[in-house]
Amino acid sequence: MYELLVDLGGWLTGPEQWSGSDGIGVRLLEHLQYSALATVVAAAIALPIGLLIGHTGRGAFLAINLSSFGRALPTVGLVVLVFLASGLSMTPVYVALVALAVPAIVTNTYAGMAAVDRDVKDAARGQGMRWHQVLFQVELPLALPLIMTGLRLALIQVVATATIAAYVSFGGLGRYVFDGLAQRDLVQVLGGAVLVAVLAVALDLLLAGAQRLLFRHRAPATA
Amino acid sequence: MTIDWTWIADHSADLTALSLSHLQAALSAVLFGLLISLPLAVVAHRVRALRGLLLGLSNVLFTIPSIAVFVLLLPVSGLTRTTTVIGLTVYTLVVLLRNTVEGLDSVPVKTKEAATAMGTRPLRVLLTVELPLALPVIMAGVRIATVMAISLVSVATYIGDGGLGQLFTDGFQRNYPTPVITGVALTLLLALIADALLVALQHVLTPWTRKRA
């Protein structure tokens, strides 16, 4: 075990791992690119759905069951299926990652919107606010902390799962995991896994920091 | 992409065996996850200082790619079912621990004080007051963990296990969609059935929550 850790340290700090077109720097950027694009696309799909369901109160049952369905979808199966249907491209990976992220964002957005006090919404309407004003100026700001939680959760899952891009011959940090697996090189697999975990935790902390900075003027939530 | 129904009919015995093996791996993981997270959650609920540490640690475990967890366990437990179950258990922990802590947090302090004032001992308060009242939130966690574990079993196909996941590698290597579609459909079906059974179980276990319904 100790020897393995020493080897891992050597692998992570070795200059030859960091340079070149298949170095850690390049793989890290690829991994970031896959994760960011998938999360942005997922947010573009999931946020309007969550906001609409939360605002109208309609379709909540369907949305919650649909996201439980999405959670049950096996990512490996989805990647292989889309791969067989569409051929060699990044499409299977993006489809699988977006399918993974959408449920987390929808459920948390809906939960945030549902938690907004009825009286507050009634008061806003009573003041003559139109529906879009109530949605964007009252409900959305109040639901924002939970919406951010959903986005962070989705991002962590996407970063961890983007490893699968390497399974269908693309890059990212999963390269080390799958190459190491093929070469029976445990240190390389371990190195790849550590890098993915560090990236996910770092991104999560970054978003948490941004969230704190954005809402520092606000009194702590009493929920 | 067409489905070859005769393949499914010819392999119905294999498909049943794979489904059962798939379910067994997922359910064992949730069971072990519960056995580990229940005592940890009680500690995290009581000792504020350990709470952040335990929840943070389980969050970090969650970020390690599942394929890497399975591979890392190979020196310990080899190409066995044990590796699959340990790996899956790690993933159920984050959901189970968080929900159990939240469930215990949701029990009103006054209820616990009333039980103590009636002379109930701390362990009995935990077992007969706190845990039952926390059950709806804990069960919500069990449902999420079960569905997640069922969907994750297939990742273990890379270490030669994986239940229905073996259909994915099979279809991928032979460029043959039928096993893949069948595998995805059966995984969803298993998740659906398991979730419905857990809802029924919760209904039976918490009769007081359905009085108003």
Chai-1 contact restraints between the chains, C-beta under 6 A:
chainA,res_idxA,chainB,res_idxB,connection_type,confidence,min_distance_angstrom,max_distance_angstrom,comment,restraint_id
A,R71,B,V147,contact,1.0,0.0,6.0,A-B,restraint_1
A,R71,B,M148,contact,1.0,0.0,6.0,A-B,restraint_2
A,A72,B,V147,contact,1.0,0.0,6.0,A-B,restraint_3
A,A72,B,S151,contact,1.0,0.0,6.0,A-B,restraint_4
A,A72,B,L188,contact,1.0,0.0,6.0,A-B,restraint_5
A,A72,B,A191,contact,1.0,0.0,6.0,A-B,restraint_6
A,P74,B,S151,contact,1.0,0.0,6.0,A-B,restraint_7
A,P74,B,S154,contact,1.0,0.0,6.0,A-B,restraint_8
A,P74,B,T187,contact,1.0,0.0,6.0,A-B,restraint_9
A,V76,B,S154,contact,1.0,0.0,6.0,A-B,restraint_10
A,V76,B,V155,contact,1.0,0.0,6.0,A-B,restraint_11
A,V76,B,F168,contact,1.0,0.0,6.0,A-B,restraint_12
A,G77,B,F168,contact,1.0,0.0,6.0,A-B,restraint_13
A,G77,B,V180,contact,1.0,0.0,6.0,A-B,restraint_14
A,G77,B,G183,contact,1.0,0.0,6.0,A-B,restraint_15
A,G77,B,V184,contact,1.0,0.0,6.0,A-B,restraint_16
A,V80,B,F168,contact,1.0,0.0,6.0,A-B,restraint_17
A,V80,B,F172,contact,1.0,0.0,6.0,A-B,restraint_18
A,V80,B,V180,contact,1.0,0.0,6.0,A-B,restraint_19
A,L81,B,V180,contact,1.0,0.0,6.0,A-B,restraint_20
A,L84,B,P177,contact,1.0,0.0,6.0,A-B,restraint_21
A,A85,B,M1,contact,1.0,0.0,6.0,A-B,restraint_22
A,I156,B,T63,contact,1.0,0.0,6.0,A-B,restraint_23
A,A160,B,T63,contact,1.0,0.0,6.0,A-B,restraint_24
A,A160,B,P65,contact,1.0,0.0,6.0,A-B,restraint_25
A,T163,B,P65,contact,1.0,0.0,6.0,A-B,restraint_26
A,V177,B,I67,contact,1.0,0.0,6.0,A-B,restraint_27
A,V177,B,A68,contact,1.0,0.0,6.0,A-B,restraint_28
A,V189,B,V71,contact,1.0,0.0,6.0,A-B,restraint_29
A,A193,B,I64,contact,1.0,0.0,6.0,A-B,restraint_30
A,A193,B,A68,contact,1.0,0.0,6.0,A-B,restraint_31
A,V196,B,P65,contact,1.0,0.0,6.0,A-B,restraint_32
A,A197,B,T63,contact,1.0,0.0,6.0,A-B,restraint_33
A,A197,B,I64,contact,1.0,0.0,6.0,A-B,restraint_34
A,A200,B,T63,contact,1.0,0.0,6.0,A-B,restraint_35
A,V201,B,T63,contact,1.0,0.0,6.0,A-B,restraint_36
